[in-house]
Amino acid sequence: MNVQQHAQEIHEQFSDELDITVDDVEERLNTLVNEYRVPVEEARRSVVSSYLEEAGMERDQLGGGGNETVQVADIDQDEQWVDVRVTVDQLWEPRSDSISQVGLLGDESGTIKFVSFKTSELPKLAEGQSYKLGNVVTDEYQGNYSVKLNKTTSITELDEEIEVGDNSVSVEGALVDIQSGSGLIKRCPEDDCTRVLQNGRCSEHGSVEGEFDLRIKGVLDDGEAVHEVIFDREQTEALTGTTLEEAKDMAMDALDTTVVADEMRTGTLGRYYRVSGPQFGRYVLVDEFERLSDPVDAEAALIEARSI
């Protein structure tokens, strides 16, 4: 989606509340994208937040309007308004008093996390029941996409049973890249946000005192295709042998957080792994991994064995 399309959608969301034109919105977006080199999705969030403040509105008062009905496995963008036809696969106890319900929704393509906030005052969903949910908004955490129910969300029970599929995959290959945003990072501490901070700022909540975390955003190459994978803190610690506390000490000693990712690259790049876990968008979220024998090492061992 280009800047003009984003501007048109934002204008539709605020045209009843603010005296703005599509050109006004596009100019704001262009300033962020072209002058300050802000990624377009982040620029959109910034402009929307600014208009919300001007209009005195809460985020969940926004409506998408004319949404596409999508399968959960096809959700791969943040802050998109969509409709879904799903079964409530699982519910669990919310960890925050502000949350009414949290759990997993599923369709034939797989499952996705959902959150419903108490302030939205929505009816409770029942585990095992199928629904059409209109006007839910997508969210992203560690490459793992979720949907949020809000005040504008419509909930319709379905008589049909929607089967829940499995979106787990297994891929293997050489770890050829550890991308930026890996190593020791900070996340937004606000309830159910946990976005990665950029220069001390959350794209939704502004300047906050972040909480440290570990992750690796890596690329596996199997010789025919590349697979983007994300190791969370637990899997990153297991892969690298470096704990969160050790990473914080390392960064403090060097007065630089980038040394953590550099150290991780030294110990892992070029090695072969098999990873498995759910796939969301282009990322595989690593639930399990194993180190494989490097092809060069295996060949050398075979040559040595034949020479004995």
C-alpha positions in Angstrom: 0.0 0.0 0.0 1.5 3.4 -1.0 1.4 6.7 0.9 -1.7 8.0 -1.0 -3.7 4.9 -0.2 -2.8 5.2 3.5 -3.8 8.9 3.4 -7.2 8.1 1.9 -7.9 5.4 4.6 -6.8 7.8 7.4 -9.0 10.5 6.0 -12.0 8.2 5.9 -11.4 7.4 9.6 -11.3 11.1 10.7 -13.3 13.0 8.2 -16.4 13.1 10.5 -14.4 14.4 13.4 -11.7 16.7 11.9 -11.7 19.3 9.1 -8.9 17.7 7.1 -8.4 16.7 3.4 -6.7 13.8 1.9 -3.9 16.2 0.8 -3.4 17.3 4.4 -2.9 13.7 5.5 -0.7 12.8 2.6 1.5 15.8 3.3 2.0 14.6 6.9 2.8 11.1 5.7 5.2 12.3 3.0 7.1 14.5 5.5 7.7 11.5 7.8 8.4 9.0 5.0 10.5 11.0 2.6 12.2 13.6 4.8 12.7 11.6 8.0 13.0 8.2 6.4 10.3 6.7 8.7 8.9 3.4 7.5 5.4 3.9 6.0 3.6 1.8 8.6 5.2 3.6 11.5 4.5 6.9 9.8 0.8 5.9 9.5 0.7 5.0 13.3 2.3 8.4 14.1 -0.2 10.4 12.0 -3.2 8.4 13.3 -2.0 9.0 16.9 -1.7 12.7 16.2 -5.2 12.9 14.8 -6.6 10.9 17.7 -5.2 13.5 20.1 -6.6 16.4 18.0 -10.0 14.8 17.9 -10.0 13.8 21.5 -10.7 10.2 20.5 -9.6 6.8 21.8 -8.0 4.4 19.4 -10.8 1.8 19.7 -13.3 4.4 18.5 -11.9 4.2 15.0 -13.7 2.1 12.5 -12.2 0.4 9.5 -15.2 0.3 7.2 -15.6 -2.1 4.3 -13.2 -4.6 5.7 -12.0 -7.7 3.8 -12.8 -11.0 5.4 -9.4 -12.7 5.8 -8.0 -16.0 7.1 -5.9 -15.7 10.2 -2.7 -17.0 8.6 -2.9 -14.2 6.0 -2.7 -11.5 8.7 0.8 -10.0 8.3 0.5 -6.3 8.9 0.1 -4.2 12.0 -2.9 -2.0 12.6 -5.1 -3.2 9.8 -8.9 -3.4 10.2 -10.3 -6.8 9.1 -13.2 -9.2 9.5 -12.6 -12.9 10.4 -14.7 -16.1 10.6 -13.3 -18.1 13.4 -13.8 -20.6 16.2 -12.7 -19.7 19.8 -10.0 -22.4 20.1 -8.8 -21.6 23.6 -9.4 -19.1 26.4 -7.0 -18.4 29.3 -6.9 -16.1 32.4 -6.0 -12.5 31.6 -2.9 -11.2 33.3 -4.2 -7.6 33.4 -7.3 -6.1 35.1 -7.9 -4.1 31.9 -8.5 -7.2 29.8 -11.8 -8.9 29.6 -10.8 -12.0 27.5 -7.7 -13.4 25.9 -7.1 -16.6 24.0 -6.8 -18.1 20.6 -9.1 -17.8 17.6 -8.7 -20.3 14.7 -9.9 -21.1 11.2 -8.7 -23.6 8.6 -5.4 -21.7 8.1 -4.3 -21.8 11.8 -4.7 -19.9 15.0 -4.1 -16.3 16.2 -4.2 -14.6 19.6 -7.0 -12.3 20.4 -7.6 -9.7 23.2 -10.8 -8.0 24.3 -10.6 -5.1 26.7 -13.1 -4.3 29.4 -13.5 -0.8 28.2 -15.0 -2.1 25.0 -17.9 -3.7 26.9 -18.3 -6.5 24.4 -20.2 -9.8 25.0 -18.0 -12.7 26.2 -16.9 -15.2 23.6 -17.5 -18.9 24.4 -14.8 -21.5 23.9 -15.6 -23.8 21.0 -18.2 -21.4 19.5 -17.8 -20.1 15.9 -18.2 -16.4 15.2 -18.0 -13.8 12.5 -16.0 -10.9 14.1 -16.3 -7.7 12.2 -13.9 -4.7 12.5 -11.1 -6.2 14.5 -7.7 -4.5 14.4 -4.4 -6.4 13.9 -1.4 -6.1 16.2 2.2 -7.4 16.1 4.6 -8.7 18.7 7.9 -10.5 17.9 6.5 -11.2 14.4 3.5 -12.9 16.1 0.3 -11.2 14.9 -2.8 -10.9 17.0 -6.2 -9.2 16.8 -7.8 -6.8 19.2 -11.6 -6.6 19.7 -12.7 -3.0 20.2 -15.9 -0.9 20.8 -16.7 -1.0 17.1 -16.3 -4.8 16.7 -19.4 -6.7 15.7 -19.9 -10.3 17.1 -22.2 -12.7 15.2 -22.6 -16.3 16.3 -22.4 -18.8 13.4 -24.3 -22.0 13.1 -21.6 -23.7 11.1 -18.5 -25.2 12.7 -15.2 -23.7 11.5 -12.4 -26.2 11.8 -9.2 -25.0 13.3 -6.0 -25.9 11.3 -2.4 -26.2 12.3 0.0 -23.5 11.1 3.2 -25.1 12.5 6.1 -25.7 10.2 9.6 -27.1 10.3 12.5 -25.5 8.4 16.3 -26.0 8.3 19.4 -24.5 6.9 22.4 -22.4 7.6 21.9 -19.3 9.8 23.2 -16.7 7.3 22.0 -13.5 8.9 21.1 -12.1 12.3 19.0 -9.0 11.4 18.9 -5.6 13.1 16.5 -5.5 16.1 18.2 -8.6 17.5 20.2 -9.1 20.7 19.4 -6.9 23.8 16.3 -4.9 23.1 13.8 -2.9 25.1 10.0 -3.3 25.0 7.1 -1.0 25.9 5.9 -1.9 29.4 2.3 -0.8 28.8 -0.5 -3.5 29.3 -0.5 -5.9 26.4 1.7 -3.7 24.2 5.4 -5.0 24.4 6.3 -3.3 21.1 10.1 -2.9 20.6 11.2 0.6 21.4 12.9 2.7 18.8 15.2 5.4 20.3 13.3 5.1 23.6 9.9 5.5 22.0 6.9 3.2 21.5 5.1 3.9 18.3 1.8 3.9 20.2 2.6 5.1 23.7 5.5 7.6 23.0 8.5 7.9 25.4 8.5 5.2 28.0 10.9 3.4 30.3 11.4 0.2 28.5 11.9 -3.4 29.8 14.9 -5.4 28.6 14.4 -8.5 26.5 16.4 -10.8 24.2 15.5 -12.0 20.8 17.1 -13.1 17.5 15.6 -12.3 14.1 17.5 -14.6 11.9 17.6 -16.0 8.3 18.0 -19.7 7.5 19.2 -20.6 4.0 18.5 -24.2 2.9 20.2 -23.7 -0.5 17.0 -23.2 -2.4 15.0 -20.7 -0.2 15.5 -18.5 2.8 13.3 -18.6 5.9 13.0 -15.7 8.4 12.8 -17.0 12.0 12.4 -15.4 15.4 13.9 -16.8 18.6 12.2 -15.4 21.8 14.1 -14.8 25.0 14.0 -18.5 26.1 15.1 -19.8 22.7 17.7 -17.1 22.3 19.2 -18.0 25.7 19.3 -21.7 24.7 20.8 -21.0 21.3 23.5 -18.6 22.4 24.2 -19.7 26.0 23.8 -16.0 27.0 21.2 -15.1 29.6 19.3 -11.8 29.8 21.3 -10.8 32.9 24.6 -11.6 31.2 23.6 -9.7 28.1 22.7 -6.6 30.3 26.1 -6.9 32.1 27.9 -7.2 28.7 26.1 -4.1 27.4 26.8 -2.1 30.6 30.5 -3.0 30.5 30.8 -1.8 26.9 28.3 1.1 27.3 26.8 -0.2 24.0 23.9 -2.7 23.6 25.0 -3.7 20.0 27.9 -5.8 21.4 25.3 -8.4 22.5 24.1 -9.0 18.9 27.7 -9.0 17.7 28.6 -11.7 20.2 25.6 -13.7 19.1 26.6 -13.5 15.5 30.1 -14.8 16.4 28.7 -17.9 17.9 25.9 -18.8 15.5 26.4 -17.5 12.0 27.2 -20.2 9.4 26.0 -23.0 11.5 23.1 -25.3 10.5 19.8 -25.6 12.4 16.4 -27.2 12.2 13.7 -25.1 13.8 9.9 -25.7 14.2 7.0 -23.5 15.4 4.0 -21.6 14.1 4.3 -19.4 11.0 2.8 -16.0 11.1 3.2 -13.9 8.0 6.8 -14.4 6.8 8.2 -15.4 10.2 8.5 -18.8 11.8 8.4 -18.4 15.6 10.8 -20.8 17.1 9.3 -23.2 19.6 12.0 -25.8 19.3 15.4 -26.0 17.5 18.3 -28.4 17.1 21.9 -27.9 15.8 22.6 -30.0 12.7 26.0 -31.2 11.6 27.5 -28.7 9.2 27.9 -30.2 5.7 31.6 -29.4 5.5 32.2 -31.0 8.9 30.2 -34.1 7.9 32.1 -34.5 4.6 35.5 -34.1 6.4 34.5 -36.8 8.9 33.5 -39.1 6.1 36.8 -38.6 4.2 38.7 -39.2 7.4 36.8 -42.4 8.2 37.4 -43.8 4.6 41.2 -43.2 5.0 41.5 -45.3 8.1 
